[in-house]
Amino acid sequence: MGQYVSDQMKADLRKLISEISEKPLEEVKDDSRFAEDLGIDSMMALEIVASIEKKYKTVIPEAEIPTIRSLNNIYDLLNKLIK
């Protein structure tokens, strides 16, 4: 399986997380933990999921949502979902 998440997608996702968490872009790292490091709560997490689904025209399975704890998790998930 190939890598589908491009550098541009990573930059766009980082910007999205920065906007929703209201944290400066430089604080949003690939391995930043959403809840612990960025203060993202469950409502923000749902907003992130909805934004990703809309932007990339994909559906994130409900069972996968609890596994999304960092940008790295999003990259891995999108690599599995986008074919």
KAWOCOR-V851201 format. One record per helix or strand of 2 or more residues. SS is the DSSP state (hx for helix, st for strand). FROM is the first residue (numbers start at 1). TO is the last residue. Records with the same first field share a line. If there is no record, write none. Layout:
# KAWOCOR-V851201
SS: FROM-TO  FROM-TO
This chain:
# KAWOCOR-V851201
hx: 7-21  25-27  34-38  42-56  62-65  71-81
